[in-house]
């Protein structure tokens, strides 16, 4: 069985709503053989990352960057996982009130340094999540989970 680690920082009802959609997609009955493990970014550890076959990352855009909690996750795991997890498939969603570009750029820079492989287009949401945003997050979760079954 493959393990999909979902690392998230959900500080608002909007980010919680998006997390729930991602998890629903990743845990859909149509995808078998994937254990989905969700961890808040401040609780996710090096052993969590080393045990994962794929990673989903979720964050609000805070002051033009990813949350400090997600940055802390990356700071913890970067060197311990640098060689061991190269090639790890991942996906990302970012929620912001009006701009997500800085947060996404920071995540892309770090995941490129780690050698991770993006297997789904990033999902960026500005403003209140609507049905299309929830569906995009569901698809993101399902796509990344499905990538671990091949």
C-alpha positions as CSV (number, residue, x, y, z in Angstrom):
1,X,0.0,0.0,0.0
2,X,1.2,3.5,-0.8
3,X,1.1,6.4,1.6
4,X,-0.1,9.9,0.7
5,X,0.9,12.5,3.2
6,X,-1.3,15.6,3.3
7,X,0.5,18.5,5.0
8,X,-1.7,21.5,5.6
9,X,-2.1,24.7,7.5
10,X,-5.9,25.3,8.0
11,X,-6.4,28.3,10.1
12,X,-9.8,29.5,8.7
13,X,-13.1,28.0,7.7
14,X,-12.1,28.6,4.0
15,X,-8.8,26.6,4.3
16,X,-10.6,23.9,6.3
17,X,-13.3,23.6,3.5
18,X,-10.6,23.2,0.9
19,X,-8.7,20.6,3.0
20,X,-11.9,18.6,3.3
21,X,-12.4,18.6,-0.5
22,X,-8.8,17.5,-1.0
23,X,-9.2,14.7,1.5
24,X,-12.5,13.6,-0.1
25,X,-10.8,13.3,-3.5
26,X,-7.8,11.5,-2.2
27,X,-10.0,9.0,-0.2
28,X,-12.5,8.4,-3.0
29,X,-13.6,4.7,-3.2
30,X,-12.5,4.6,-6.8
31,X,-8.8,4.7,-5.7
32,X,-7.5,1.7,-3.9
33,X,-4.2,0.9,-2.3
34,X,-3.5,4.4,-1.0
35,X,-3.4,5.2,2.7
36,X,-4.1,9.0,3.2
37,X,-2.4,10.5,6.2
38,X,-3.3,14.1,7.1
39,X,-1.0,16.1,9.3
40,X,-1.1,19.8,10.3
41,X,2.1,21.4,9.1
42,X,3.4,22.1,12.6
43,X,2.9,18.4,13.5
44,X,4.3,16.8,10.3
45,X,7.7,15.2,10.9
46,X,10.7,13.8,9.1
47,X,9.5,10.3,9.7
48,X,6.1,11.2,8.2
49,X,7.8,12.6,5.1
50,X,10.2,9.6,4.8
51,X,7.3,7.2,5.0
52,X,5.3,9.0,2.3
53,X,5.1,7.9,-1.3
54,X,3.5,11.2,-2.3
55,X,2.7,14.5,-0.7
56,X,-0.1,17.0,-0.9
57,X,0.6,20.5,0.4
58,X,-2.0,23.1,1.5
59,X,-1.5,26.6,2.8
60,X,-3.0,30.0,3.0
61,X,-1.1,32.8,1.4
62,X,0.1,35.0,4.3
63,X,1.6,38.4,3.6
64,X,2.6,37.2,0.1
65,X,4.2,33.9,1.1
66,X,3.2,30.4,2.3
67,X,2.2,30.0,5.9
68,X,5.0,30.0,8.5
69,X,3.8,26.6,9.5
70,X,4.4,25.1,6.0
71,X,7.8,26.8,5.8
72,X,8.6,25.2,9.2
73,X,7.7,21.8,7.8
74,X,10.0,22.3,4.9
75,X,12.8,23.6,7.2
76,X,12.5,20.4,9.2
77,X,12.5,17.9,6.4
78,X,14.7,19.5,3.7
79,X,18.1,18.0,4.4
80,X,16.9,14.7,6.0
81,X,14.7,14.0,2.9
82,X,16.9,15.7,0.2
83,X,18.4,12.5,-1.2
84,X,15.9,9.9,0.2
85,X,12.8,11.5,-1.3
86,X,13.9,12.9,-4.7
87,X,11.3,12.2,-7.3
88,X,8.4,12.2,-4.8
89,X,5.1,13.1,-6.6
90,X,3.3,16.0,-5.1
91,X,0.5,18.5,-5.5
92,X,-0.3,21.8,-3.9
93,X,-3.3,24.1,-3.2
94,X,-3.1,27.7,-1.9
95,X,-5.8,30.0,-0.7
96,X,-5.5,33.7,-0.5
97,X,-7.8,36.7,-0.1
98,X,-6.4,38.4,-3.2
99,X,-3.0,37.0,-4.3
100,X,-1.4,33.5,-4.1
101,X,1.6,34.0,-6.4
102,X,4.3,34.5,-3.8
103,X,3.2,31.5,-1.8
104,X,3.1,29.3,-4.8
105,X,6.5,30.6,-6.0
106,X,8.0,29.8,-2.6
107,X,6.6,26.2,-2.6
108,X,7.8,25.6,-6.2
109,X,11.3,26.8,-5.3
110,X,11.6,24.5,-2.3
111,X,10.0,21.4,-4.0
112,X,12.3,22.0,-7.0
113,X,15.3,22.0,-4.6
114,X,14.0,18.7,-3.0
115,X,13.7,17.2,-6.5
116,X,10.0,16.4,-6.0
117,X,7.8,15.9,-9.1
118,X,4.6,17.9,-9.5
119,X,1.9,15.5,-10.8
120,X,-1.0,17.9,-10.9
121,X,-1.4,21.6,-11.7
122,X,-1.4,23.7,-8.6
123,X,-4.8,24.8,-7.4
124,X,-5.0,28.5,-6.4
125,X,-8.1,30.0,-4.9
126,X,-8.7,33.7,-4.1
127,X,-11.6,34.9,-2.0
128,X,-14.3,32.6,-0.6
129,X,-14.2,29.1,-1.9
130,X,-17.0,28.2,-4.3
131,X,-18.2,25.0,-5.9
132,X,-15.5,25.2,-8.6
133,X,-12.8,25.7,-6.0
134,X,-14.0,22.7,-4.0
135,X,-14.2,20.6,-7.2
136,X,-10.7,21.6,-8.2
137,X,-9.4,20.6,-4.7
138,X,-11.3,17.3,-4.9
139,X,-9.7,16.6,-8.3
140,X,-6.2,17.5,-7.0
141,X,-6.6,15.0,-4.1
142,X,-7.8,12.3,-6.5
143,X,-5.1,13.0,-9.1
144,X,-2.2,12.9,-6.6
145,X,-3.6,9.8,-4.9
146,X,-4.2,8.0,-8.3
147,X,-0.6,8.8,-9.3
148,X,0.5,6.5,-6.5
149,X,-1.4,3.5,-7.8
150,X,0.6,3.1,-11.1
